[in-house]
Amino acid sequence: MICHPSLHRSLPKHSLSLLSSASPPLLQSLYFLPKKPTKPILVHSAKPLCIKCCSTTPASEPDPCDTRPVSSLKIAIIGFGNYGQFLAKTLVSQGHKVLAHSRSDYSHVAKKMGVFFFKNPDDLCEQHPEVILLCTSIISTERVLKTLPLQRLKRSTLFIDVLSVKEFARNLLLDVLPADFDIICSHPMFGPQSARQSWNDLFFVYEKVRIGNESSRVQRCEQFLEIFRNRGCKMVEMSCQEHDKFAAGSQFMTHTVGRVLDMLGLKSTPINTKGYEALLNLVDNTCGDSFDLYYGLFLYNKSALEMVERLDLAFDALRNELFGRLHQVVRKQLFDKGEKVKSLHDGSYQNDAASALSSNALRSQDIIPYEFKGKISESVDDSSKLKIAIVGFGNFGQFLAKTMARQGHSVLTYSRTDYRDAAKKLGVSFFSDANDLCEEHPEVILLCTSILSTEKVLKSMPFQRLKRSTLFVDVLSVKEFPMNLFIQHLPAEFDILCTHPMFGPESGKNGWNGLPFVFDKVRIGNDERRVARCNRFLDIFAREGCQMVEMTCAEHDRHAAGSQFITHTMGRVLEKLQLASTPINTKGYETLLKLVENTSGDSFDLYYGLFMYNVNAMEQLERMDFAFESSKKQLFGRLHGVLRKELFGNSEKLEVLQEKSVKQNGSLSSSPESAKIS
C-alpha cells in the first residue's frame, strides 16, 4: 500500500482468511442451507394471462367489501421505504389494491400514492391480502418475517421477497412460513435509479419455490409475474442457487466499486469520456442504496471476502506496475550518464576500425530501409481535401486513417514498425523513412505517438524537408505537455493545433456522433490559407458528428487528465479480476464490463503517460486507496460489531446491571437512613 501516515490497512491479508472460517453462531445461522428438509408442492405450468389494468380510486379507509376487477390483486407491501414505494407506484398504476406497513410512518407518502398504510401489522394482515411482498432490507428480513402475525392471514397467502440474494431468502421463507403458504423468490435487478426511465429489457429473476396445485393459486402467481411482463422486463426463471452463482458476486463487485468512486467525489466535466460517464452513472445507480443493502450483499455472499481480497491484490499489482516503470525511468536518468562514460572509457582501448564498425552497426539498427511501392493520390488539388501525414501508425493512427481516407483525404503514414500491409488495406501510403515522408510535403503532420515517445519522435523529425508553413497536430490525452513540446522544438513558422479526440477504437467503433473532440489553436498563421487548412482539418471530425469543444490546453488538463486517470485505473484493476458476463447482468455490472472493454485495448504506455503527466496522479492514487480502505473498514467494522454483540452481549449487559446495583447500594449506604440503621 502507499506509504502515507493516514492510510492504514483495516485488516492484514491473512486476517481476511480468518473471517472466512465461520464458527460463531451468527455465521452458523445464515440461511445458506435449510435447517429442516421441506418437500415443495408440485407446480402446474400455466399460460400467462392477458391482464387488463383497471384504475381504481381507493377510499380514505380500507373497504372490507372490496369489489375489484378480477385481474387485480390485493398486495401488501411490508417495508415501505425507498424500494417499496418504487414498486408500489407501478402496482397502483396497473390497478392493483396496495396496502403497506413499515416501522416508520409513511402514511402521508402512501396517501399521495393511493396506497393504504397500516401502522399495525395485525390490522394489515386482517385485511387478508392475497400477496405479501417483502421489501425489507437483507439484514432485517428475518426479524420482520418472524414478527408478522401469520395466523391472521389466509392459509393460502402468497409470500414474495425481492432481496438481492436468493438462497438466504428461500431457506428463510421455507423455515418460517407454514407449509400451506405459497412462495415466490424474486429479484427485480433494478431500482429507482437504474429504472428511472423505463423497466424495458431489465431483468426480473424468479423461482416458484412453492405454489399450490389449485388453479386459483397458479393463476395468482402468474398474475403477479404479469405485473413485470407488462412493464417490458426480461423474465428469467431460474433457481435461487443459480441466481446467487451468477448475481451475488457481480452485485457485490458493482456496489464496492460504486461506493469507492462515490467517496472520491467525482464530478462531471464539460468533456466527459464515455468511460468517465460510465463511472458517474455507476455512482448514480449505487449511491442511493443503503449501506444495509451493501452489507447484506457482503454478509450473504459466500465469496465476498475472497472478492475483497482479489480487488485489493489487483489494485496493489497495478500500483506496483506503475511504480516499477517509474523506478526504471528514474534509474535510467540517474545512471545512464555514468554508464556512457564507462562505455567511452572502455572503448578507448579498442582500435579505430573496430570503433567505426561498431558505430556503423548502431546506426544501421535505427534506420528502416526505404521501400515504398504505393502511389500518392492525385486528389490534393480539390480544395476540400488535405494531404495528411500520420506519424505513428499503430492502433489509434490506423483508427483515424480509416475515416480520413474514407472522406477522400490523401493519407501518408510513417512508423518504426512495418505496417505496410495494414496501410495497403486502408488505401493509404506507408513510408519506412521519415525523410521520404517529409519530402512529399504533407500539409498536416498528425502525431499519433504514445505520450512517452512523443518527444523523441518529434526531435527526430527532419523539419528541414517540410514546407515552412506545415501544420503540426497531436492527439495526446494530455495537452499542456505536447503544447510546450511543440513550442519548444518546432520552428516558429510552423502552425500548431493541439487536439484530443476523447474516444478510441473501442468507444468510437459504432461512430463518432456526439463524442467530444477538444482542440486548442495554439499557433495558426494569419494567412487565409493557413486558417482555412486548420478549419478543414477540424471539419474531418465535425462531419462525423463529434461534439467540437474549443478550450485551452490548461483547461483541458484541469477537466480531463484526472478523470481519465481514474477511469483507466479502475478499468485496469477490474481487468485483472477477469470479470465475466452473466445471463442476468445488472445495469451497473454491464457498466463495469464496458469499462474494462473500453480501457483494456489501450497500451500500458498510455496509462503510464496519464500517470506521469498528470500533476495530481499520486494524490488521486492515494485517494482511491484511502476510499477502498474506508469501504473495507465500514464492512469489517459492522461485522465486528455484530459478532461482538453476539459473543459478549449477555455478559456486557450483566456487567452494566452489576455496576448499576453497586452504585445503588453505594448511594443507599451513604444515605441518612442507612446511617440510622447502622
C-alpha positions in Angstrom: 0.0 0.0 0.0 1.0 3.6 -0.4 3.3 4.9 2.4 1.0 7.6 3.9 0.5 8.3 7.6 -3.3 8.4 7.3 -3.6 5.2 5.2 -3.5 2.0 7.3 -4.9 -1.3 6.2 -8.0 -2.1 8.1 -7.2 -5.8 8.2 -4.0 -7.6 7.2 -4.5 -10.1 4.3 -4.1 -13.1 6.5 -6.9 -11.9 8.7 -9.3 -11.9 5.8 -9.0 -15.7 5.6 -9.7 -16.0 9.4 -13.0 -14.4 8.9 -14.0 -16.9 6.3 -13.7 -19.8 8.7 -17.1 -19.4 10.3 -17.8 -20.9 13.7 -19.6 -18.1 15.6 -23.4 -18.5 16.0 -24.1 -15.6 13.6 -22.3 -17.2 10.7 -23.7 -20.6 11.5 -27.2 -19.2 11.5 -27.0 -17.8 7.9 -29.7 -19.4 5.8 -27.4 -20.8 3.0 -29.0 -24.3 3.7 -32.4 -25.1 5.1 -32.5 -26.2 8.7 -35.0 -28.9 8.0 -35.9 -30.6 4.7 -39.1 -29.2 3.2 -40.9 -31.0 0.4 -42.2 -28.4 -2.1 -45.7 -28.8 -3.6 -45.7 -29.7 -7.3 -46.2 -26.8 -9.6 -48.6 -27.0 -12.6 -47.5 -24.9 -15.5 -49.9 -22.3 -16.7 -50.0 -19.9 -19.7 -49.5 -16.2 -18.9 -52.8 -14.4 -18.5 -53.7 -11.3 -20.6 -54.4 -8.9 -17.8 -56.2 -5.6 -18.3 -55.0 -2.8 -15.9 -58.1 -1.3 -14.2 -57.8 2.0 -12.5 -59.4 2.3 -9.0 -59.6 5.2 -6.7 -59.3 4.0 -3.1 -61.4 5.4 -0.3 -59.9 7.1 2.6 -60.4 3.9 4.8 -59.9 0.3 3.6 -63.2 -1.1 2.4 -63.8 -4.7 3.6 -66.4 -5.3 0.9 -63.9 -4.9 -1.8 -65.3 -5.3 -5.4 -62.2 -5.2 -7.6 -61.8 -6.3 -11.2 -61.0 -10.0 -11.5 -57.5 -9.3 -12.9 -56.3 -7.1 -10.0 -54.6 -8.3 -6.8 -54.7 -7.2 -3.2 -50.9 -6.8 -2.4 -49.5 -5.9 1.0 -46.0 -4.3 0.9 -44.0 -5.0 4.1 -41.2 -2.4 4.2 -42.4 0.8 2.6 -39.1 2.6 2.2 -37.5 3.8 -1.0 -37.8 0.5 -2.8 -41.3 -0.4 -1.5 -42.6 3.0 -2.7 -40.8 2.4 -6.1 -42.7 -0.8 -6.7 -46.0 0.5 -5.2 -46.1 3.2 -7.9 -46.3 0.6 -10.7 -48.7 -1.7 -8.8 -51.2 1.1 -8.2 -50.9 2.3 -11.8 -51.8 -1.2 -13.0 -55.0 -1.2 -10.9 -53.9 -3.4 -8.0 -55.0 -2.6 -4.5 -51.9 -1.9 -2.4 -51.6 -2.0 1.3 -48.4 -1.1 3.2 -46.8 -1.5 6.6 -43.5 -0.1 7.8 -41.8 0.7 11.2 -41.5 4.3 10.0 -44.7 6.3 9.5 -45.1 6.7 5.7 -48.8 7.4 5.9 -48.6 10.8 4.1 -46.5 9.3 1.3 -48.9 6.4 1.0 -51.9 8.6 0.8 -50.4 10.6 -2.1 -49.8 7.4 -4.0 -53.2 5.9 -3.4 -51.9 3.2 -1.0 -53.5 2.1 2.3 -50.9 2.5 5.1 -51.1 0.4 8.3 -49.0 1.2 11.4 -50.0 -2.1 13.0 -49.2 -5.3 11.1 -52.2 -7.1 12.7 -54.5 -4.6 11.1 -52.9 -5.2 7.7 -53.0 -9.0 8.0 -56.7 -8.9 8.9 -57.4 -7.4 5.5 -56.4 -10.8 4.1 -54.1 -9.6 1.3 -53.6 -12.2 -1.5 -49.9 -11.4 -1.7 -47.4 -10.3 0.9 -44.5 -8.5 -0.8 -41.4 -8.3 1.4 -39.4 -5.1 0.6 -37.3 -5.2 3.7 -33.5 -5.0 3.8 -31.5 -8.2 3.7 -30.4 -7.6 7.3 -33.9 -7.1 8.8 -35.9 -9.6 6.8 -35.6 -12.5 9.3 -36.7 -10.3 12.2 -39.6 -8.8 10.3 -40.8 -12.1 9.0 -40.8 -13.7 12.4 -42.8 -10.8 13.9 -45.6 -10.9 11.3 -48.9 -12.3 12.7 -49.1 -15.1 10.2 -52.2 -16.6 12.0 -54.2 -13.6 10.8 -53.6 -14.3 7.1 -55.4 -16.7 4.9 -53.7 -20.0 4.8 -53.0 -19.9 1.1 -51.4 -16.4 1.1 -48.6 -15.9 -1.5 -45.3 -14.6 0.0 -42.8 -12.9 -2.3 -39.4 -11.4 -1.5 -37.3 -9.0 -3.7 -34.0 -9.4 -2.0 -30.7 -9.3 -3.9 -29.6 -12.6 -2.6 -31.9 -15.6 -3.1 -30.7 -18.8 -1.3 -30.9 -17.0 2.0 -34.4 -15.7 1.3 -35.6 -19.1 0.1 -34.4 -21.0 3.1 -35.7 -18.4 5.5 -39.2 -18.5 3.9 -39.3 -22.3 3.9 -38.2 -22.4 7.5 -40.5 -19.7 9.0 -43.7 -19.9 6.9 -46.4 -22.5 7.4 -46.4 -25.3 4.8 -49.7 -24.1 3.2 -48.4 -20.7 2.2 -47.2 -20.2 -1.3 -43.6 -18.8 -2.0 -42.0 -17.0 -4.9 -38.4 -15.8 -4.6 -37.9 -12.9 -7.0 -35.2 -10.3 -7.8 -36.1 -7.3 -9.9 -32.5 -6.5 -10.9 -33.0 -2.7 -11.0 -34.0 0.1 -8.7 -35.3 3.6 -8.6 -32.1 5.0 -10.2 -31.3 2.4 -12.8 -35.0 2.1 -13.9 -36.0 5.8 -13.6 -36.6 6.0 -17.4 -38.1 2.5 -18.0 -38.2 -1.1 -16.9 -37.9 -2.2 -20.5 -35.4 -5.0 -21.1 -34.3 -5.0 -17.4 -34.1 -8.5 -15.8 -36.7 -9.9 -13.4 -35.4 -13.2 -12.0 -37.8 -15.5 -10.1 -38.2 -19.0 -8.8 -41.6 -20.6 -8.0 -40.4 -22.2 -4.8 -43.8 -23.5 -3.6 -47.1 -22.9 -5.4 -50.2 -24.9 -4.6 -51.8 -27.1 -7.2 -55.1 -25.3 -7.2 -55.7 -23.3 -10.4 -56.6 -20.2 -8.4 -53.1 -20.2 -6.8 -51.3 -20.9 -10.0 -53.3 -18.1 -11.7 -52.5 -15.7 -8.8 -48.8 -16.4 -9.2 -49.0 -15.7 -13.0 -51.0 -12.5 -12.3 -48.2 -11.2 -10.1 -45.5 -12.0 -12.7 -47.6 -10.3 -15.3 -47.0 -7.0 -13.4 -43.4 -7.1 -14.5 -44.0 -8.5 -18.0 -46.4 -5.6 -18.7 -43.5 -3.2 -18.0 -41.3 -4.9 -20.5 -39.0 -6.7 -18.1 -36.9 -9.7 -19.3 -38.5 -12.5 -17.3 -35.9 -15.1 -16.2 -37.0 -18.2 -14.3 -34.0 -19.8 -12.5 -33.3 -21.5 -9.2 -32.1 -19.4 -6.3 -28.8 -21.2 -6.3 -28.2 -20.4 -10.0 -29.2 -16.7 -9.3 -26.6 -16.4 -6.5 -23.9 -18.1 -8.5 -24.4 -15.5 -11.3 -25.5 -12.4 -9.5 -24.4 -12.2 -5.9 -20.7 -11.7 -6.8 -21.3 -9.3 -9.6 -23.6 -7.2 -7.5 -21.1 -7.1 -4.6 -18.3 -6.0 -7.0 -20.6 -3.4 -8.6 -21.6 -1.8 -5.3 -18.0 -1.9 -4.0 -16.7 0.0 -7.0 -19.6 2.4 -6.9 -19.0 3.1 -3.2 -15.3 3.6 -3.7 -15.9 6.1 -6.5 -18.6 7.9 -4.5 -16.1 8.5 -1.8 -13.8 10.2 -4.4 -16.5 12.8 -5.0 -16.3 12.5 -8.8 -17.8 15.4 -10.7 -18.9 15.7 -14.3 -16.8 17.9 -16.7 -17.6 19.6 -19.9 -15.7 16.9 -21.8 -16.5 13.6 -20.2 -15.2 10.5 -22.0 -17.6 7.5 -22.4 -15.6 5.7 -19.7 -15.9 8.5 -17.2 -19.6 8.9 -18.0 -19.9 5.2 -17.2 -18.3 5.7 -13.8 -20.5 8.7 -13.0 -23.6 6.6 -13.9 -22.4 3.8 -11.7 -22.1 6.2 -8.8 -25.6 7.5 -9.5 -27.1 3.9 -9.6 -25.5 2.8 -6.4 -25.2 5.8 -4.1 -29.0 5.8 -3.5 -28.8 2.3 -2.0 -28.5 1.9 1.8 -25.4 0.6 3.5 -27.6 -2.2 4.8 -28.1 -3.5 1.2 -24.3 -3.4 0.6 -23.6 -5.1 4.0 -26.2 -7.7 3.2 -24.5 -8.5 -0.2 -21.3 -8.9 1.7 -22.6 -11.0 4.6 -24.8 -13.3 2.5 -22.4 -13.8 -0.4 -20.2 -16.8 0.3 -17.3 -15.4 -1.9 -17.4 -11.8 -0.7 -14.2 -12.0 1.4 -12.4 -13.6 -1.5 -13.6 -10.8 -3.8 -12.5 -8.1 -1.4 -9.1 -9.7 -1.2 -8.8 -10.1 -5.0 -9.8 -6.4 -5.6 -7.1 -5.4 -3.0 -4.5 -7.6 -4.7 -5.4 -6.2 -8.2 -5.0 -2.6 -7.0 -1.7 -3.5 -5.4 -0.5 -5.2 -8.6 -1.4 -2.2 -10.8 0.3 0.2 -8.5 3.4 -1.9 -8.5 3.4 -1.8 -12.3 3.3 2.0 -12.2 6.0 2.4 -9.6 8.1 -0.3 -11.2 8.1 1.6 -14.5 8.8 4.9 -12.7 11.7 3.3 -10.9 13.2 2.2 -14.3 12.9 5.7 -15.8 14.5 7.4 -12.7 17.2 4.8 -12.6 18.0 5.2 -16.3 18.2 9.0 -15.8 20.5 8.7 -12.8 22.9 6.1 -14.1 22.8 6.4 -17.9 25.5 9.2 -17.9 27.8 7.1 -15.7 27.3 4.1 -17.9 28.1 6.1 -21.1 31.3 7.5 -19.5 32.3 3.9 -18.6 31.5 2.8 -22.1 33.7 5.5 -23.7 36.5 4.7 -21.3 36.4 1.0 -22.3 36.2 1.9 -25.9 39.4 3.9 -25.8 41.3 0.6 -25.6 39.9 -0.6 -29.0 41.3 0.3 -32.4 39.8 2.9 -34.7 38.5 0.4 -37.2 36.6 -1.6 -34.6 35.1 1.6 -33.2 34.0 2.7 -36.7 32.4 -0.8 -37.3 30.6 -0.6 -34.0 29.3 2.9 -34.8 28.0 1.8 -38.2 26.3 -1.2 -36.7 24.5 1.0 -34.2 23.3 3.4 -36.8 22.0 0.6 -39.0 19.7 -0.5 -36.3 18.0 2.9 -36.2 17.4 3.2 -40.0 14.5 1.5 -41.7 15.4 1.0 -45.4 13.1 2.9 -47.7 10.9 0.7 -49.8 7.7 2.4 -50.9 5.5 0.9 -53.6 2.3 2.9 -53.3 1.1 5.8 -55.4 0.3 9.1 -53.9 -3.2 10.3 -54.5 -3.7 13.0 -57.1 -6.8 14.4 -55.5 -4.9 17.0 -53.5 -6.0 19.8 -55.9 -9.5 19.5 -54.6 -9.9 22.5 -52.2 -11.7 20.4 -49.6 -9.0 17.7 -49.4 -5.9 17.6 -47.3 -2.6 15.7 -47.6 -2.2 14.4 -44.1 0.9 12.5 -42.8 0.2 10.3 -39.8 3.4 9.8 -37.7 2.8 6.7 -35.5 0.7 4.2 -37.4 -0.3 1.9 -34.5 -3.8 1.1 -33.3 -5.0 4.7 -32.9 -3.3 6.0 -36.1 -5.0 3.3 -38.2 -8.3 4.1 -36.4 -8.1 7.8 -37.6 -6.6 7.0 -41.0 -9.7 4.8 -41.9 -12.1 7.8 -41.5 -9.7 10.3 -43.2 -9.2 8.0 -46.2 -13.0 7.4 -46.5 -13.6 11.2 -46.6 -11.2 11.4 -49.6 -8.1 12.9 -47.9 -4.7 11.8 -49.1 -3.2 9.9 -46.2 0.6 9.2 -45.8 1.9 7.2 -42.9 5.2 6.5 -41.1 6.0 4.3 -38.2 9.1 2.5 -36.8 7.1 -0.8 -37.1 6.4 -2.0 -40.7 2.6 -1.5 -41.1 2.7 -1.5 -45.0 0.1 -4.4 -45.1 -2.3 -2.5 -42.8 -1.8 0.7 -44.8 -2.5 -1.2 -48.1 -5.8 -2.5 -46.7 -6.9 1.0 -45.7 -5.8 2.5 -49.0 -3.1 4.8 -47.6 0.6 5.1 -48.3 3.2 3.8 -45.9 6.8 5.1 -45.6 9.6 3.4 -43.7 11.8 6.5 -43.8 10.7 9.8 -42.2 12.8 11.8 -44.8 10.9 10.3 -47.7 7.6 11.1 -45.9 8.5 14.7 -45.3 9.8 15.2 -48.9 6.2 14.6 -50.0 5.4 18.0 -48.4 2.2 17.0 -46.4 0.1 19.9 -45.4 -0.6 18.4 -42.0 1.7 16.3 -39.7 -0.6 14.3 -37.3 1.4 12.9 -34.4 -0.3 9.6 -33.2 2.6 8.5 -31.0 2.4 7.5 -27.3 2.8 10.1 -24.7 6.1 8.6 -23.7 7.7 8.5 -27.1 6.3 11.9 -28.5 9.4 14.0 -27.5 11.9 11.5 -29.0 9.8 11.2 -32.3 9.4 14.9 -32.6 13.1 15.6 -32.2 14.0 13.0 -34.8 11.7 14.6 -37.5 13.6 16.2 -40.5 11.9 19.5 -40.3 14.1 21.0 -43.0 12.4 18.7 -45.6 8.9 20.1 -44.8 7.3 23.3 -46.1 7.8 26.1 -43.6 4.1 26.6 -43.1 3.3 22.9 -42.2 0.6 22.4 -39.6 1.5 20.1 -36.7 -1.3 18.4 -34.8 -1.2 16.0 -31.8 -3.9 13.7 -30.4 -2.4 13.0 -26.9 -4.6 12.5 -23.9 -2.8 15.3 -22.0 -2.4 18.7 -23.6 -0.1 21.1 -21.8 2.8 18.7 -22.3 2.6 18.5 -26.1 1.8 22.2 -26.4 5.0 23.1 -24.6 6.9 20.5 -26.5 5.8 21.9 -29.9 6.5 25.5 -28.9 10.0 24.5 -27.7 11.1 22.3 -30.6 9.1 23.4 -33.8 10.4 26.2 -36.0 8.5 29.4 -35.3 6.8 29.4 -38.8 5.1 26.1 -38.3 1.4 26.1 -37.2 0.3 24.2 -34.1 -3.0 22.7 -33.3 -3.4 20.6 -30.1 -6.3 18.2 -30.1 -7.8 15.4 -28.1 -10.4 13.0 -29.7 -11.9 11.8 -26.4 -12.6 8.4 -27.8 -10.8 5.4 -29.3 -11.2 2.3 -31.4 -13.5 0.7 -28.8 -15.6 3.6 -27.6 -15.8 5.0 -31.2 -16.4 1.7 -33.0 -20.0 2.5 -33.7 -19.4 6.0 -34.9 -18.2 9.3 -33.5 -21.5 11.0 -33.3 -21.8 13.1 -30.0 -18.3 12.2 -28.8 -16.2 15.1 -27.6 -13.3 16.4 -29.8 -11.3 19.0 -27.9 -8.9 21.4 -29.6 -6.8 24.5 -29.0 -5.5 26.6 -31.9 -2.1 27.2 -30.2 -0.5 28.9 -33.2 -2.1 29.4 -36.6 -0.7 31.9 -39.1 -2.8 34.9 -40.2 -2.7 33.8 -43.8 -6.2 32.8 -45.0 -5.0 29.6 -46.5 -3.5 28.5 -43.2 -6.6 29.4 -41.3 -8.7 27.5 -43.9 -6.4 24.5 -43.7 -6.8 24.3 -39.9 -10.6 24.5 -40.2 -10.6 21.8 -42.9 -8.8 19.5 -40.6 -11.3 20.2 -37.8 -14.1 19.6 -40.3 -13.0 15.9 -40.5 -14.3 15.4 -37.0 -17.2 17.8 -37.3 -18.5 15.8 -40.3 -18.6 12.7 -38.2 -20.8 14.3 -35.7 -18.3 15.0 -33.0 -19.1 17.4 -30.2 -16.5 20.1 -31.1 -15.1 21.8 -27.9 -12.5 24.6 -28.2 -10.7 25.1 -24.9 -7.2 25.9 -23.8 -4.7 23.1 -23.1 -4.6 24.1 -19.4 -8.4 23.9 -19.2 -8.4 20.5 -20.8 -5.9 19.1 -18.4 -7.8 20.5 -15.4 -11.0 18.8 -16.6 -9.8 15.6 -18.2 -6.4 14.4 -17.0 -7.7 13.4 -13.6 -10.9 11.8 -14.8 -9.1 9.8 -17.4 -6.5 8.6 -14.9 -9.3 7.4 -12.5 -11.2 5.8 -15.4 -8.2 3.9 -16.7 -7.1 2.9 -13.2 -10.5 1.4 -12.3 -10.7 -0.3 -15.8 -7.3 -1.9 -15.3 -8.0 -3.1 -11.8 -11.2 -4.7 -13.0 -9.4 -6.2 -16.0 -7.1 -8.1 -13.6 -10.2 -9.6 -11.9 -11.2 -11.2 -15.2 -14.9 -10.3 -14.8 -17.2 -12.4 -16.9 -20.6 -11.6 -18.2 -23.6 -13.5 -16.7 -27.1 -14.3 -18.1 -28.6 -11.7 -15.7 -26.2 -8.7 -15.7 -27.4 -5.6 -13.8 -27.0 -2.2 -15.5 -24.2 -1.5 -13.0 -22.3 -4.7 -13.8 -22.8 -4.0 -17.5 -21.1 -0.7 -16.9 -18.1 -2.4 -15.3 -17.8 -4.8 -18.2 -18.0 -2.0 -20.8 -15.4 0.0 -18.8 -13.0 -3.0 -19.0 -13.7 -3.4 -22.7 -13.1 0.3 -23.4 -9.8 0.5 -21.5 -8.2 -2.9 -22.0 -7.4 -2.2 -25.6 -5.2 0.8 -24.7 -1.5 0.3 -24.1 0.2 0.5 -20.7 2.3 3.3 -22.2 -0.9 5.4 -22.5 -1.9 4.6 -18.8 1.7 5.3 -17.6 1.7 8.6 -19.6 -1.6 9.7 -17.9 0.2 8.9 -14.6 3.4 10.7 -15.4 2.0 13.8 -17.0 -0.9 14.3 -14.6 0.3 16.5 -11.7 -2.4 15.1 -9.4 -1.9 11.4 -10.2 -0.2 10.4 -7.0 -2.8 12.2 -4.9 -5.6 10.5 -6.9 -4.0 7.1 -6.4 -3.8 7.8 -2.7 -7.4 8.9 -2.5 -8.5 5.7 -4.3 -6.5 3.6 -1.9 -8.0 5.5 1.1 -11.5 5.2 -0.3 -11.1 1.4 -0.7 -9.7 1.0 2.8 -12.5 3.1 4.2 -15.1 0.9 2.5 -13.4 -2.2 3.9 -13.3 -0.7 7.4 -17.1 0.0 7.2 -17.8 -3.6 6.2 -15.5 -5.2 8.8 -16.4 -2.7 11.5 -20.1 -3.6 11.1 -19.3 -7.3 11.0 -17.1 -6.9 14.2 -19.9 -5.1 15.9 -22.4 -7.9 15.1 -20.1 -10.7 16.2 -19.1 -8.8 19.4 -22.7 -8.3 20.3 -23.5 -12.0 19.8 -20.4 -13.2 21.6 -20.4 -10.7 24.6 -23.8 -9.1 24.5 -25.2 -11.0 27.5 -22.1 -10.7 29.7 -21.8 -6.9 28.9 -25.5 -6.5 29.9 -24.7 -8.3 33.2 -21.8 -6.1 33.8 -23.9 -3.0 33.3 -26.6 -4.3 35.7 -23.9 -5.1 38.3 -22.4 -1.6 38.0 -25.9 -0.1 38.5 -26.6 -2.3 41.5 -23.2 -1.3 43.0 -23.9 2.4 42.5 -27.4 2.0 44.0 -26.0 0.1 47.0 -23.3 2.7 47.5 -25.9 5.5 47.5 -28.0 3.6 49.9 -25.2 3.0 52.3 -24.3 6.7 52.3 -27.9 7.9 52.9 -29.1 9.2 56.4 -31.5 6.3 56.7 -28.7 3.8 56.3 -26.7 5.6 58.9 -29.6 5.4 61.4 -29.9 1.6 60.8 -26.2 1.1 61.4 
